[in-house]
Amino acid sequence: MDSRGHGRSTRNADPFSYDRMASDVIALMDDLTVSKAAVIGWSDGAIIGLKLVIANPGRVSRLFAFAANSDPSGIYDLSDSRMFENYSQRTRDEYEKLSPTPVEYDDFLEQMEKMWGSQPNITKSDLRNLEHPIWVAAGDHDEIVRRTDTLFIAENIPGAGLLIQPEVSHFSHLQNPHDFTQDLFRFLRAH
């Protein structure tokens, strides 16, 4: 699914939050009468997956969380990042093609930046209470999420798997979709 304000999903003036986006997932699952699901998330989607399993453990059977951070300090300063500038241009182009509000990208980005600057706030205690099959994954050249934060998440979830994919970055699913998909299927078959 597209998160609030992403892709073809709508948004309103309410501030973005990972908790709100996780509640959107639950609302969609309820609408589709899906009682429990395996969750696969990338970047913000991985954070939403963690929020789902923390707040609604009965609704998630397992979680593959690729490139999540636990709090804002878990990401690098991207203000001078040429890579992130290129990514932002790509997201702008896609937003303008897909969004029901195609001329409001700057407002959308401002809402996202406010969220990224103050969230998530996932604690060691939140992670230690999880009992689901979870793989915490990242690219070995992730230029957005600090490896120390990836390790913090994996080390504090009891029994979590840690997967560091070689020769890829935060954008592993685009850089090496074959290996990304094979790892994902390996996780799903194992649980």
VEXKOL-697840 format. One record per atom (N, C-alpha, C, O): residue in one letter; x, y, z. Coordinates in steps of 0.1 Angstrom, whole numbers, padded with zeros to 4 digits, always signed. Each point is the difference from the previous one (the first is absolute). Layout:
<pts>
AXYZ...
</pts>
This chain:
<pts>
M+0008-0012+0000M-0008+0012+0000M+0009+0012+0000M+0011+0000+0005D-0016+0011-0010D+0007+0013+0000D-0004+0006+0014D-0012+0001+0003S+0022+0004+0004S-0002+0007+0012S-0008+0013-0003S+0000+0005-0011R-0005+0001+0022R-0007+0013-0001R+0008+0010-0007R+0011+0003+0003G-0017+0003-0014G+0006+0010-0008G+0010-0005-0010G+0005+0008-0008H-0002-0021+0008H+0009-0006-0010H-0007-0006-0011H-0012-0005+0001G+0018+0004-0013G-0006-0006-0011G-0014+0006-0003G-0001+0012-0002R-0009-0021+0001R-0013+0005-0003R-0009+0002+0013R-0011+0004-0001S+0017-0006+0013S-0007+0002+0012S-0002+0015+0003S+0009+0008-0003T-0020-0005+0009T-0003+0014+0003T+0007+0004+0014T+0005-0009+0007R-0006+0021-0004R+0005+0005+0013R-0009+0012+0003R-0007+0006-0008N+0008-0002+0021N-0007+0012+0004N+0009+0009+0008N+0013-0002-0001A-0017+0012+0008A+0008+0009+0006A+0006-0005+0014A+0009+0006+0005D-0014-0018-0001D+0006-0006+0013D+0015-0002-0002D+0004-0005-0011P+0003+0007+0021P+0015-0003-0001P+0002-0015-0002P-0007-0008+0005F+0017+0005-0013F+0004-0014-0002F+0006-0005+0013F+0007+0007+0007S-0010-0020-0005S+0007-0007+0011S+0000-0015-0003S-0008-0005-0008Y+0018-0002+0013Y+0001-0014-0003Y-0011-0007+0007Y-0005-0010-0006D+0000+0014+0017D-0011-0006+0007D-0013+0002-0008D-0007-0010-0002R+0005+0021-0004R-0012+0003-0008R+0001-0009-0013R-0010-0006-0004M+0022+0004-0002M+0001-0008-0012M-0002-0015+0004M-0006-0007-0008A+0011+0003+0020A-0003-0014+0004A-0015-0002+0002A-0005-0010-0003S-0002+0020+0009S-0014-0001+0001S-0007+0000-0013S-0011-0007-0002D+0016+0013-0008D-0005-0001-0014D+0001-0014-0005D-0010-0005-0007V+0021-0002+0010V+0001-0014-0005V-0010-0008+0007V-0007-0009-0006I+0005+0011+0019I-0011-0008+0007I-0014+0003-0006I-0008-0010-0001A+0006+0022-0002A-0013+0004-0006A-0002-0007-0013A-0011-0005-0003L+0021+0004-0005L+0000-0007-0013L-0002-0015+0002L-0009-0006-0007M+0016+0000+0016M-0002-0014+0003M-0014-0003+0005M-0006-0010-0004D+0001+0019+0012D-0014-0002+0005D-0010+0001-0012D-0009-0008-0001D+0011+0018-0008D-0008+0002-0012D+0000-0013-0009D-0010-0004-0006L+0022-0002+0005L+0002-0011-0008L-0003-0013+0007L+0001-0011-0005T-0005+0012+0018T-0002-0012+0009T+0012-0009+0000T-0001-0012-0001V+0013+0018+0003V+0012-0008+0001V+0003+0001+0015V+0003+0011+0006S-0004-0022+0001S+0002+0000+0015S+0015+0001+0004S+0004+0005+0010K+0005-0011-0019K+0014-0001+0004K+0008-0001-0013K-0005-0006-0010A+0017+0013+0009A+0007+0000-0012A+0015+0000+0003A+0005+0004+0010A+0003-0010-0019A+0014+0002+0000A+0003+0014-0006A-0006+0004-0010V+0015+0003+0016V+0002+0014-0004V+0015+0001-0005V+0009-0005+0006I-0008+0011-0018I+0013+0003-0006I+0001+0015-0001I-0009+0006-0007G+0019+0000+0013G+0001+0014-0001G+0014+0005-0004G+0010-0006+0005W-0009+0017-0013W+0012+0006-0003W+0000+0014+0005W-0009+0007-0002S+0020-0003+0009S+0002+0013+0004S-0011+0005+0010S-0002-0007+0010D-0006+0017-0014D-0011+0004+0008D-0010-0012+0002D-0006-0001+0011G+0005-0007-0021G-0009-0012+0001G+0005-0010+0010G-0008-0006+0007A+0021+0005-0005A+0005-0009+0010A-0002+0006+0014A-0003-0008+0009I+0003+0021-0008I-0003+0006+0013I-0015-0002+0003I-0003-0003+0011I-0005+0005-0021I-0015-0003+0002I-0002-0014+0004I-0008-0003+0008G+0016-0007-0014G-0001-0014+0004G+0003-0002+0014G-0007-0007+0007L+0018+0014-0002L+0004-0001+0014L-0011+0005+0009L-0004-0005+0010K-0002+0017-0014K-0011+0006+0008K-0012-0009+0000K-0007-0001+0010L+0004-0006-0021L-0011-0009-0001L+0002-0011+0010L-0009-0004+0008V+0020-0003-0008V+0002-0011+0008V+0001+0004+0015V-0003-0008+0009I+0008+0020-0006I+0000+0005+0014I-0014+0003+0005I-0004-0005+0011A-0004+0012-0019A-0014+0004+0005A-0011-0010-0003A-0010+0000+0007N+0012-0009-0017N-0010-0009-0004N+0006-0014-0003N-0001-0005-0011P+0007-0001+0022P+0007-0013-0003P-0008-0011-0005P+0005-0009-0007G-0018+0009+0010G-0009-0011-0005G-0003+0001-0015G-0006-0009-0006R+0009+0021+0000R-0003+0002-0014R+0011-0003-0009R-0001-0001-0013V+0013-0002+0018V+0012-0002-0008V+0006-0014+0003V+0002-0004+0012S+0000-0004-0023S+0005-0014+0002S+0015+0000+0001S+0007-0007+0007R-0001+0016-0015R+0015+0002-0001R+0003+0012-0007R-0008+0006-0007L+0021-0001+0008L+0004+0013-0005L+0014-0001-0007L+0009-0005+0007F-0008+0010-0019F+0012+0002-0007F+0002+0015-0001F-0007+0007-0007A+0016-0002+0015A+0002+0015+0001A+0013+0004-0006A+0011-0002+0006F-0011+0008-0018F+0012+0004-0007F+0002+0015+0002F-0008+0008-0004A+0020-0005+0009A+0004+0014+0001A-0009+0009+0009A-0004+0011-0003A+0001-0016+0015A-0007+0008+0010A+0010+0007+0009A+0011-0005+0002N-0016+0015+0004N+0008+0007+0011N-0009+0000+0012N-0013+0001-0001S+0019+0000+0013S-0008+0000+0012S-0003+0014+0005S-0010+0002+0007D+0018+0008-0010D-0003+0013+0003D+0008+0009-0010D+0008-0004-0007P-0011+0018+0008P+0006+0008-0010P+0015+0000+0000P+0007+0003-0011S+0000-0006+0022S+0014+0000+0000S+0006-0012-0007S+0012-0001-0003G-0021-0008-0001G+0005-0012-0008G+0002+0002-0014G+0004-0009-0008I-0007+0022+0003I+0003+0003-0014I+0011+0010-0001I+0002+0008+0009Y+0005-0008-0020Y+0010+0009-0003Y-0006+0014-0004Y-0012+0001-0004D+0020+0009+0005D-0004+0013-0005D+0000+0000-0015D+0010-0003-0006L-0021+0005+0000L-0002-0001-0015L+0000+0013-0007L-0003+0001-0012S+0005+0010+0020S-0002+0013-0006S+0010+0003-0012S-0004+0007-0009D+0016-0013+0009D+0009+0001-0011D+0002-0012-0008D+0010-0002-0007S-0020-0007+0007S+0001-0013-0006S-0005+0001-0015S-0012+0003-0002R+0021-0004-0007R-0004+0000-0014R-0009-0012-0003R-0010+0002-0008M+0013-0013+0014M-0009-0012-0002M-0014+0003+0004M-0010-0003-0007F+0008+0009+0019F-0013+0003+0005F-0007+0011-0008F-0012+0000-0002E+0020+0009-0003E-0005+0010-0009E-0006-0006-0013E-0011+0003-0004N+0018-0013-0001N-0004-0007-0012N-0013-0008+0003N-0009-0001-0008Y+0009-0006+0020Y-0012-0007+0004Y-0012+0009+0002Y-0011-0003-0005S+0013+0015+0011S-0011+0009+0001S-0005+0005-0013S-0012+0001-0001Q+0020+0000-0009Q-0004+0004-0013Q-0009-0011-0006Q-0010+0003-0006R+0015-0015+0008R-0008-0012-0005R-0014+0000+0007R-0010-0002-0007T+0010+0004+0020T-0013-0001+0007T-0009+0011-0004T-0012-0001-0001R+0018+0013-0002R-0008+0012-0005R-0007-0004-0013R-0012+0002-0002D+0020-0007-0007D-0005-0004-0013D-0011-0011+0001D-0011+0002-0006E+0013-0012+0015E-0010-0010+0001E-0013+0005+0007E-0011-0003-0003Y+0014+0012+0013Y-0012+0006+0007Y-0008+0008-0010Y-0013-0001+0001E+0019+0009-0009E-0008+0008-0010E-0007-0009-0010E-0011+0004-0005K+0015-0016+0003K-0007-0009-0010K-0011-0008+0007K-0010-0002-0006L+0012-0001+0019L-0009-0009+0006L-0010+0006+0010L-0011-0005+0002S+0015+0015+0005S-0007+0006+0011S-0013+0006-0004S-0001+0006-0010P-0010-0007+0019P-0012+0007-0003P+0002+0015+0002P-0009+0008-0003T+0020-0004+0009T+0003+0014+0002T+0014+0003-0006T+0010+0003+0007P-0009-0004-0020P+0013+0000-0007P+0008+0013+0001P+0013+0000-0001V-0019+0011+0005V+0008+0013+0001V+0004+0003+0015V+0005+0010+0002E-0008-0020+0007E+0003+0003+0014E+0012-0008+0005E+0000-0003+0012Y+0009+0000-0020Y+0012-0008+0004Y+0008+0007+0011Y+0004-0006+0010D-0003+0019-0011D+0008+0007+0010D-0006+0000+0014D+0006-0002+0010D-0020+0002-0010D-0007-0001+0013D+0002-0014+0005D+0002-0002+0012F-0003-0008-0020F+0001-0014+0003F+0015-0002+0006F+0001-0006+0011L+0009+0011-0018L+0014-0002+0005L+0002+0007+0013L+0007-0005+0009E-0013+0017-0007E+0001+0007+0013E-0006-0009+0011E+0006+0000+0011Q-0018-0006-0013Q-0006-0009+0010Q+0010-0011+0003Q+0001-0004+0012M+0004-0002-0023M+0009-0012+0002M+0013+0004+0008M+0004-0007+0009E+0002+0019-0012E+0012+0004+0007E-0003+0003+0014E+0009-0003+0009K-0021+0008-0005K-0003+0002+0014K-0001-0013+0007K+0005-0002+0011M-0011-0008-0017M-0001-0014+0006M+0014-0005+0001M+0004-0005+0011W+0004+0005-0021W+0014-0006+0001W+0008+0007+0010W+0009-0006+0007G-0011+0019-0004G+0008+0007+0010G-0004-0003+0014G+0008+0003+0009S-0019-0009-0007S-0005-0002+0014S-0004-0015+0003S-0002-0003+0011Q+0002-0005-0021Q-0004-0014+0001Q+0008-0009-0008Q+0008+0005-0009P-0008-0018+0011P-0008-0007+0010P+0007+0001+0014P+0011+0006+0001N-0017-0011+0009N+0005+0000+0013N-0002-0014+0006N-0008-0002+0009I+0015-0008-0015I-0002-0014+0004I+0011-0003+0010I+0012+0002-0003T-0016-0007+0014T+0009-0002+0011T+0005-0014+0001T-0006-0009-0006K+0016+0007+0014K+0006-0013+0003K-0011-0009+0006K-0002-0012-0003S-0006+0018+0012S-0011-0007+0007S-0011-0004-0011S-0005-0012+0001D+0002+0020-0010D-0010-0003-0011D+0005-0013-0007D-0007-0009-0003L+0020+0009-0001L+0006-0011-0008L+0001-0012+0009L-0002-0011-0006R+0006+0012+0018R+0002-0012+0008R-0013-0008+0003R+0000-0012+0004N-0012+0018-0006N-0012-0006+0002N-0006-0008-0012N-0010-0006+0001L+0017+0007-0012L-0005-0006-0012L+0003-0015+0000L+0011-0004+0004E-0021-0003-0009E+0001-0015+0000E-0002-0006-0014E-0002-0012-0001H+0002+0020-0009H-0003-0004-0014H+0013-0004-0007H+0011+0004+0004P-0012-0013-0014P+0011-0002-0009P+0003+0013-0007P-0008+0005-0007I+0020+0001+0009I+0003+0013-0006I+0015-0001-0006I+0009-0005+0007W-0008+0009-0019W+0014+0003-0006W+0001+0015-0001W-0008+0007-0005V+0020-0003+0010V+0004+0014-0001V+0010+0000-0011V+0011-0006+0001A-0013+0013-0012A+0009+0000-0012A+0004+0014-0004A-0007+0010+0003A+0019-0010-0009A+0005+0013-0005A+0010-0004-0011A+0005-0011-0001G-0001+0021-0007G+0010-0001-0010G+0014+0003+0007G+0000+0009+0009D+0010-0015-0013D+0013+0003+0006D+0006+0014-0003D+0009+0004+0006H-0015+0002-0016H+0004+0014-0003H-0012+0010+0002H-0001+0010-0007D-0007-0013+0017D-0012+0009+0003D+0006+0014+0002D+0007+0002+0010E-0012+0008-0017E+0004+0014+0001E-0010+0008+0008E+0002+0012+0001I-0012-0018+0004I-0011+0007+0007I+0000-0004+0015I+0000+0008+0009V-0001-0021-0007V-0001-0005+0014V+0014-0004+0005V+0007-0008-0007R-0004+0012+0019R+0013-0004+0006R+0000-0014+0003R-0010-0006+0006R+0021-0001-0008R+0001-0015+0003R-0003-0002+0015R-0006-0010+0004T+0011+0019+0004T-0001-0001+0015T-0015-0001+0004T-0004-0007+0009D-0005+0014-0017D-0014+0000+0004D-0006-0013-0005D-0009-0006+0006T+0013+0001-0018T-0005-0013-0005T+0004-0011+0010T-0008-0008+0004L+0020+0009+0001L+0005-0010+0010L-0008+0001+0013L-0004-0010+0007F+0001+0023-0003F-0008+0002+0013F-0013-0007-0002F-0005-0006+0010I-0002+0008-0021I-0013-0006-0002I+0001-0016+0001I-0007-0006+0007A+0016+0001-0015A+0002-0015-0001A+0004-0006+0014A-0006-0010+0003E+0015+0017+0004E+0005-0006+0012E-0010+0000+0011E+0001-0007+0010N-0011+0016-0011N-0010+0001+0011N-0013-0007-0002N-0009+0000+0008I+0007-0006-0020I-0012-0008-0003I+0004-0015+0003I+0009-0005-0007P-0015-0001+0017P+0003-0014+0003P-0001-0009-0012P-0011-0001-0007G+0022-0006+0003G+0000-0009-0011G+0000+0006-0014G-0002-0008-0009A+0003+0021+0008A+0000+0006-0013A+0011-0005-0009A+0011-0002+0005G-0014+0001-0018G+0011-0002-0009G+0006+0013-0005G-0008+0010-0001L+0020-0010-0002L+0007+0012-0005L+0005-0004-0014L+0008-0009-0001L-0011+0017-0009L+0004-0002-0014L+0006+0013-0005L-0007+0010-0001I+0020-0011-0002I+0007+0011-0007I+0003-0004-0014I+0008-0009-0002Q-0015+0014-0007Q+0001-0004-0014Q+0013+0007-0006Q+0002+0012+0002P+0006-0020-0009P+0013+0006-0005P-0002+0008-0013P-0009-0003-0009E+0017+0013+0008E+0002+0008-0012E-0013+0008-0004E-0002+0002-0012V-0006+0001+0021V-0012+0008-0002V-0001+0011+0011V+0007-0001+0010S-0016+0010-0013S-0002+0011+0010S-0014+0000+0005S-0007-0011+0001H+0002+0022+0003H-0014+0001+0005H-0010-0004-0010H-0011-0004+0003F+0015+0004-0016F-0008-0002-0011F+0002-0014-0006F-0001-0002-0012S+0003-0008+0020S+0004-0014-0004S-0011-0005-0010S+0004-0007-0009H-0016+0009+0012H-0011-0006-0008H+0000+0006-0014H-0005-0006-0010L+0012+0018+0008L+0001+0005-0014L+0014-0004-0006L+0001-0002-0012Q+0009+0001+0020Q+0013-0003-0004Q+0002-0015-0004Q+0008-0003-0009N-0014-0005+0017N+0002-0015-0002N-0013-0007+0003N-0001-0007+0010P-0010+0010-0018P-0013-0006+0004P+0000-0015+0001P-0008-0005+0007H+0016-0002-0015H+0000-0014+0001H+0005-0005+0014H-0008-0008+0006D+0019+0013-0001D+0004-0005+0013D-0009+0005+0011D-0002-0007+0009F-0003+0019-0010F-0009+0005+0010F-0012-0009+0000F-0005-0004+0011T-0001+0000-0022T-0012-0008+0000T+0004-0014+0005T-0008-0006+0007Q+0019+0000-0011Q+0004-0013+0005Q+0001+0000+0016Q-0004-0009+0006D+0010+0020-0001D+0001+0001+0015D-0014+0001+0006D-0002-0006+0011L-0006+0013-0017L-0014+0002+0005L-0007-0014+0000L-0007-0004+0010F+0008-0003-0021F-0006-0014-0001F+0006-0009+0010F-0007-0008+0006R+0020+0009-0004R+0006-0009+0010R-0005+0003+0014R-0003-0009+0008F+0000+0022-0005F-0006+0003+0013F-0014-0005+0001F-0004-0006+0010L-0004+0007-0020L-0014-0004+0000L-0001-0015+0001L-0008-0006+0007R+0017-0001-0014R+0000-0015+0001R+0005-0005+0013R-0005-0011+0005A+0013+0018+0002A+0006-0004+0013A-0010+0001+0011A+0001-0006+0010H-0011+0014-0012H-0010+0003+0011H-0014-0003-0005H-0009+0002+0008
</pts>
